[in-house]
Amino acid sequence: MLKAVRASPKLRIIPVIMLTARGGDEAKVEGLLAGADDYLSKPFNARELIARAHMQLQLGKKRKYLEAAFEERTVEMRTLAEYSPGGIFRCDEHGAVTYTNSAWHEISGYPLGEEVRQWGDFIHPRDRGMVSRFWDALMTSQETHQTCEWQFANGRWVMATIIRLDIAAPGRLRGILGCVTDITERKMHEDSQRERMIEAEERRKEAEEAKRQQELLIDITSHEIRNPISSLMQCSSLVKTNLLSLQEQMEMALAEGKTFTPTNQLLTTMNEDLEALESIYQCGLTQERISNDVLSLGRIQLGELGSFDGRIRH
């Protein structure tokens, strides 16, 4: 009869007190093992029976309340886990996965409905070693809360929050509860920011190189322009001096009414003047060539700077 009562979902929570003429410790143990909540042998005290019945009724009410509360909380947690946007998983004390929700399968790429084994194979090969070391440290660490970021092979980035379930027995691992949050968009934004910083650094280096080239061009141009100008000034000064000397000789001849007769020295000086004029002409050609080169380089550089400025604005 006790077995039938305990097998019935509606009757199994009802407390049962065995009231029997069979006394002795062995009979009491057999009765309790059979499923009775209490055991009382005859002769018995009526007040004791009422007290025991009252106690069992109170215990039954509390048991019923606790079972209902436990079932309600279990349903709430299961519903929360199934509809949570984050992936939730639980492992036993050996690290084997015992529970996962659908969000975990969606994020990790692990097939839904299959028993979770070797889930590390679904982690990106680049992060497998790091996650393995993190997991080994987690199993031996005394910290109750740890976080880690990694990427799954399907490209999804996650931030995992791991909690050790050793509250009932501190220092003794009873299991692991984890939650993974998809941070793929944040990682993509960070990568984009990093790429923009690299591009900005490259543009800065290009600008510095362009500035250095410009300064080098100015130095070379200044040097190239200075040399012909020095030659022009020297040659023009020589020609001017010789012409002034010739002018004085001719004015003296006119003043004295004499015929001006050029000397060999004068002819030599005139030849030097002609050579100086030729040098002046050649220096002018050099100056023209340098000016044209500077103008061409300036146009090229302005074109490059305009393109560079367009990239900066873009």
Secondary structure, DSSP 8 states (H G I E B T S, - for coil): -HHHHHH-TTTTTS--EEEES--SHHHHHHHHHHT-SEEEESS--HHHHHHHHHHHHHHHHHHHHHHHHHHHHHHHHHHHHHH-SSEEEEE-TTS-EEEE-HHHHHHH---TTS----GGGGB-HHHHHHHHHHHHHHHH---SEEEEEEEBTTS-EEEEEEEE--SSSTTS---EEEEEEE-HHHHHHHHHHHHHHHHHHHHHHHHHHHHHHHHHHHHHHHHHHHHHHHHHHHHHHHHHHHHHHHHHHHHHHHHHT------HHHHHHHHHHHHHHHHHHHHHHHHHHHHHHHHHHHHHHHHHHHHHHHHHH-
